Amino acid sequence: MQIKPEGAGLGLRRELLDDCVSFSVAPDFFEVAPENWIGIGGQWGDSLKQIVSRTPLVCHGLSLSIGSTDPLDTQLISDIKCFLDEFNAAFYSEHLSYCSHQGHLYDLLPLPFTDEAIKHVSQRIREVQDRLERRIAIENVSYYSVPEQDMTEADFIKAVLAESQCDLLLDVNNVYVNSQNHQYDPLAFIEAMTQESIPYLHVAGHFRKDNGFIIDTHGANVIDPVWSLLTYTYQCIGNKPTLLERDFNIPEASQLMQEVEHIKSLQSQCSRIKNNNKN
Amino acid sequence: MPTLHETQKAFCQALRNPSDDNPAFDHLSIYQHLVFNNIDGLLTGNFPVIYQLLGDHVWRTLIESFIQSHQAKTPYFSQIAKEFIRFLASNTHQQLPAFLPELADYEYAESEVFIATENESDKNQPVQIDANSFITLKSTARLKKYNYAVQLISEDNHDLNKISEPTYFLLSRDHQQNVRFLQCNALTYSLFELLRINEGSSLAEVSEILFESVHPHLPNLSQNEWLHNAIELSQQVHAMGAIRNIFPKVVS
């Protein structure tokens, strides 16, 4: 049975397995990339099974290359379906981007914001939803280059959501990163998404280069402006399950849990304000 | 306006070829660094001996060449190392040691066995092994044959020529999930290879098949001695977690 995640989650990394098995790291739910875990047995596979047997799991894909003009990898989709079923994963999401063109490059590459890209990616999202027999979510990615632009990023995302009938995984850190790198108002971006179906959120740290440009590294603590943007998101769309992504420079378990707990404190503040307003 | 396909083709081509002067895309170098660092970090972790042997400069050039020319098919991050091994094996890389593809395979073998998934039939555990056992290798075990003494290669010893006799290994995962290596000779390797493909013969039958082909070369070895030997070897690698029964235990 799928258990819908609530509260504050954490991206599950191999480096954290022992801490998670021993409950030193114990968020409300975990997220994994299926591409890091499909076909993994032995100690790691055993640990994943043990952790997932007691904590809800969501899946966040990396390699589906949903926006690529290469053929869809139908074997990968069917492997993902087995993985989602085996671990009762409540959600599956992918990035609104592509990562392969005649071979994988294993990174999230920027789609042009054009009508052709909307049609192409939406048709592929629908096919993936059909094959997986479930609704999926797509995530707004950090992008550093805009290959072609006929519309804003927000309009592009909204058009894809409308045409593909999928959910939005709103990455609040990516909204901040893009708003800084491409000079737009992050609050207006969040406001533009309030009518969309948003099952859960991501938050992460990033790296600011000397020239001010921001790289979405998931390698540092979440900064205050991103926490503020998360609070604003809760105010706009209500409390949503929120996941902390930390992929590099992974700190001690206790420090990581502080950030997870901070998500929960923002969520409870938001609930309190809502309740007070009702009274 | 270029089509989506044309845009992706141009972007990825520029991404794969950092040396080309390509001003068409803003901040392309950020993507080039991200892609390089990601693959470099992964492969440096998988192939520490090769990295040390080649040194930073040659290694970087090799990774750049991998990104530029290899069409990686796998969506799985644990399999990128295997893409790299295929890349090394399918190209003649001038000025690189000829043993590199084999060394890469040997370096990755431990990880390969460490993460290998068990299937249901791997759970058919023999209680004891004798001449009447119907046994085969588990799906997590690997047999390896190298034409270079890959296990001897290190930063201080990289002047290897092809050896007259290949080097053989059996790798498996023991009951504590740790990876175990057994270096073996050609004859033992042949026994394990026959066991690996065995679909329904007893150990005595497998050993007899092998005896017929080796007897002319080892006239002093009796069939009985060889069977005894095969049982002992099978017991030894069973203790390393390499062996399963072919047939599940019948529950009456």
Interface residues (C-beta under 8 A of the other chain):
Chain A: A33 E35 N36 I38 G39 I40 G41 G42 Q43 W44 G45 D46 L62 S63 L64 S68 T69 D73 L76 Y98 H101 Q102 G103 H104 L105 Y106 D107 L109 P110 L111 P112 T114 E116 A117 H120 Y144 S145 V146 P147 E148 F213 I215
Chain B: M1 P2 T3 L4 H5 T7 Q8 K9 F11 C12 L15 R16 F25 D26 H27 L28 I30 Y31 L34 V35 N38 I39 I67 H70 Q71 A72 K73 T74 P75 Y76 F77 S78 Q79 I80 F114 I115 A116 T117 E118 T140 R173 Q177
